[in-house]
Amino acid sequence: ARSISAAGKCSWIASTSSSLPQPPFDRTIHLLIQPDNSHATDTSGFRPSRRFASCVIRVSLRAPELPTDPSTLDYEKYWRRLQQVGLNAYEARSYLVLVGHPRFKALELAARARVPRQKIYEVLDSLVDKGFAQVVQEKTKLFSAVEPALAIPAYLERQRAAMEKHLAEQRRLGFMLAEDLKRAYAEGQGAAGTLDYLRIVGDPSQIAAHYRSMLEAVSSRYVEFSRPPYAVDPLDEQLVKQAAERGVACRLLQEAAPIDDAHRQRIEEYLALGIGVRFAENLPMKLAVFDGKQGLVSLLDPVKTRPAWTAVVFDHASFGEALEALFEQWWSRSSANVPGPMQAGSS
C-alpha cells in the first residue's frame, strides 16, 4: 500500500494477492480512493464523514523473454528432459539457448540463459566436455550448440560405456574380495556348531551359487527333482553336461508339463550323453542331492503373498541318504515319455 498527494489531496491504497503466479501473468489491482477532507468543515463546525470510491485497473505483467522462441520449442518440457538425460539445470538452460541461436559469447549466453556470470564458464566447459557445445575460435571465443541428433546419442553411448567399465571394475574387485574373505570365513567357521550342516537360503542368486558349486564338485552321482520356477534350469546348465562327461551318474526327474522345442532338443542331448531324464506329475518339492551327502531342498514359502521358494542347503550323509530314497520312489513310478509340445501363446 502507498499514498500519493495530488490536486484535491487524495490518497490511494492498492491491494493484490500475496501469492503471485509465475510469469507471464495478468494481475488485477483494486484502487480505493479516499478524498482528503480533513480540513473541510461546514458552518456549524460539523466535519462530514469520509467517503470512498473505488476503481479497478488491470495490469499486465510479462515474464522476461524466454531463452528460446516458445512457438518453436516447448522450453519447460525440454529443459526437464535434458536434466533427466544427465545435464544439470544451468547446462540444460544454456544448451536450449544455444540450440535456438547460431553462436554466443559466454557473458551474452549467461544473460540469455539466466545463469550467474561467475558460473557460465564452468557450465560451458561442462557442455563442451559432454559433447553438447563446441567452441568457435574467432577474435572472441564463441560457443555454439552441437546438433541434438548427434550430441544426445553420443553422450548416452559414452555414459553406457562408462557404466559398463565401472561395473566391470566393481565385478573384478568383488571377486577378489570374495576370494580373500573366503579364507577368513573358512577359518571363522572352523569350529563346528550344532547346526552347521544346515543353512537357510532365500535369495535365488545365492541358491543358484550353492547349486552350481556342488554340481562342480560332485564326483559320483547326482539326482534332482526339477520344477519351475527355476533359480537354475538343469536342462539349460552346462555344468550338468560337464558332470556327465566326467563320469558322474546324473538323473533328472522333471515335473510333467508341455515342453517347447528348445527344451526338447536339450533333453535329446542329455539322453545322448547318458543323463537320465524322466517325468512325473506334481513333484512334492525341488530337490538336488550330490554324492548322497550334500544338496538342496527347496520348499514353497507359505507365508509370503507371492510364490517364493526357500532352500535348505545341507551337508549331512544320513539326510542325503533319506532324500535319495525319496527320489528312487518317485523315479520308479515316473515316465520316460516326453510331454507334448507347448501350445502357441502359452508359457
N, C-alpha and C positions, 0 to 999 in steps of 0.2 A: 504494500500500500504506500502511496506517496501523495503529497499535496502540492499544488501549484497556485500561484497568485496570478490573477488576470483581472481584466476590467470587470467590475462588479464584485470583486473579492469573493470568488467562489473556489471551493476545493473539490478534488475528486478522489475517489477511492476505487481501486481496481482489484478484483478478486478472481483468481483462477484456481483450478485444481492443483494440489501439491504434487501429484504424481503425473509427470508428463510422459506421453508416449515417445517412442523412438522416432526421430525424424526419418522421412518427411512427414509433417502432420499439419492440420489446421487447428487453430485454437480460438475459442470464443472468449472474449474479455467483457465482463459486465462493469459498466461505469455507474457509480452512484454519485450524482451531482448534488452538492449541498450548498445552497446560497449562504453567503456570509452576511447575515443581517444582525450581527452582534451590536451594531451601533444604531439600529433602527428602532425608534420608539414612536408611539403616537402622542397626541397632545395630552393624553391623560396619564402618560408615563408608563403605559402598558407595553411590554415587549411581546411582539407576536411570536407564536411558536414557529420553529424551523420546519420548513417543508423540503421534501426531497423529490428529485426527478431522476429517472434512470434511463439509460440508453444502452444498446448492445452493439459492440463493434467486433467484427470477425477478422482476426488477423491470421494471415497465412505465413507460417514459419517453415522454411525449407532446409533440408539437411545439406551439408557440404556435398559437392559433386562427388559421386562415386568414382573409384579408380577406373572403372570401365563403363562402357555405354550399356545401361540396363536393357536397352532394346535389343542388343545383340548378345548379351551374356548375363545369365542369371547369377549375379555376383555372389549372393549369400550361399546358394547351393554349391557352387564350385569351390568357394572358399572353404567350406566344411569338408567337401570331398577330398580336396588336396591335403587337408590335415589328416584325414583317415588314411591316405596313401602313405604319409610319412613326413610331410612338411609341417613346420610349426606355424603359428598364426601369422607372424611377421613375414615368413618366407612365402606362405600361400598368398597373402595380400600383395606382396611385391611381384610375385610371378604373374598374377592376374593383371596387374597394371602393365607389365612388360608385354604380355600377350596382346593387349589392346593397342600397343604403340610400337613403332619401329625401333626406337632406342631412347635411352635416358641417361643423363648424368646421375651420379649417385644421390646428390642432395635434391635434385628435382624429383627423383623417384621417392625419396623419403617423404617429401611434402605430399605427393600424389597418393602414396600408399599409406599415409598416416603412420609411418614408422619413425621412432625417435632418431634424430640426426646422428647421435652418438652410436646408434645400433646399426645403421644402414650398411656400413662396410662389412660388418660381421655377417649380416643377413645375405648380402650379395656374394661374399666368399663362399658361404654355405650353399647357395643356389648354384654357383659355378661348380663346386665340388660334387654336388648331387646330379649335375648334368641338366639343370633346368634353365640356366642362363649362360651367356657367353660374353666375353669382353671384346669390344670393338676398339682397336687401337687407332686413335686419330690424335689430333693435337691434345685433346682432352679425353681421358678414358671414359668410354660409353659402354652401356650394358644393354643387351637385347635378349629376348626370350628364345630358347631352343623350341622348335616346333613340338607341340604336345604329343603328336603321334610318334615322335622319336624319343622325347625326354622321358615320358612316363613308363613305357615298356622297358626301356634300357635301365631306368632306376630300379624297377621291380625285379629285373633279372639280376642286377648286382646285389640287391637285398637277398634274393633267394640263394645266390652263390655264397654270400657271406654267412647266411644262416646255416647252410649245409656244411660249410667249413667249420663253423662254431660247434655244430652238433657232432661232427666227426672228431673234433678235438676233445669234446666232452666224453664221447664214447671211448676214445683211446685212454684218456685219463681215468675214466670209470673202471675199465677193465683192469688197468694197472693197480688201481686202488683195491678192487675186489680181490685180486691175486695176493696183494700184500696183506690185506686183512684176513684172508683165508687162513693163513698160517697162525695168526693171532687167535682167530676163532677156534681153530683146531686145538690149540694149546689151552684156551679157556674152557673148552668143553671136555677136556681130558678126564676130569673126574666124573664118573658115571652117576647120574641121578636116578630117581625112582622111575621116571617115565621118559628117559632119553630115547627109547626105541620108538616112541610115537611123537608125531608132530602134526598140528592142525594148520592147514594152509587154505586160505580163501581166495587169494588173488590168482586169476587164471594164468598170468605170465609166470608166477612162481611155481604153480602146479606144472606148467609146461617145462620149466627148467629142471625140476626134480625128475620128471618123466624122462626127459632126454638124457640126463646124467646117468640114470640107472640103465637106460637102454644102451648107452655107450659101453657100460661096464659089464653087462650080462655076459656070461661065459657058456652056459649050458642050455637053459630053457627059458622061455618067456611065453606067458599066456595073458589074454586080455578079453574082458567084456567091453565092447565098444558101442556107445550110443551118443547121439547128439544131446546138447551142444558140446563141441569139442574145444578143449584147450589145445590139444594136438590131435589131428586126424590121423590115425595109424595107417590109413590107406593112402595118405599123402605125405609120408615121412620116410626120407631116405635112410634114416638110421635103422628102420626095420629091415630093409633090403640088405644093408651092410651087416647086420647081425646074422641074417640067414646065410650070407656069403661066407662068413667066418665059422659056420657050422652050428649056430645056435638053433635049437628046435623052436620054431615060432608058430603059435596058433592064435588066430583072432576069431572071436565069436561076435558077429555083428547083429545088432537088432534089426529084424526084418523090416524093410521099408523100400519103396521104389528107388531105383538106383539110376543115376544119369550115366551117359556114355563114358565120361572121363573116369568115373569110379569103376565102371565095368571093365574098362581096359586095364586099370591098375590091379584089379582082382585077378585078371588073367596073367599079368606079370608076376604077381605074388605066387600064384599056383605053379607057374613055371619054375620058380625058384625053390619050390618045396615048402612054401609057407601055407599052413592050413588055414582055410577061411570057410566058416560055416555061418548059418543064420538061425536066429531064434526069436520068438515073439516075446515082447515085454520083459526084457532083461531087468533084474531087480536093482542093479546098481552099475556104476562104472568101476572097473577093476583092472589092475595090471599087477602081475606077480613076476618077479625076476629071480631065477635060480632058486625058487621055492622059499626065499627068506626075506626078500625086500619087495616093496611095491607101494601102490596107492589104492585106496578105496575112496571113491567119490560118491557122496550122498546128496540128494536134493535138499536144500535148506528149507525146513518147514516154517521158519519164522519170517523170512523176507517176503515182501509182497510180489516181487518179480522172481521168476525162476532163477535160482543160483545154486551152484554146486560148491560144496566144501569138501576138501580132500583130507584124508588121514594118511600121512606118509609114515610107513612103518619099516622097521628093521628088526624082525623077530621071526625066528625059524618056525616055531610052533604055530604062530598066527598065519604065516605064509603057507604052511602045510595045510591048515584048515581051509584057507581060501582056494588052494589048488584043488582040494577035494570038491568044493562047491563048483568050481569051474568044470571039473570032469563030469559031474552030474548033468549040468546044462549042455555040455558038449555031446554027451551020449544021446540026448533027445533032440538035438538040433538037426538042421537040414543043410545039405550041400548045394541045394538048388538056389541059384542066384535069383533074387526077386526080379519082377518085371521092370521094364523101363519107366522112368519118370514121365508123367503126362506133361504135355506142353503147358506152360504157365504155372506149374506147381513148383514148390521149392522145398 
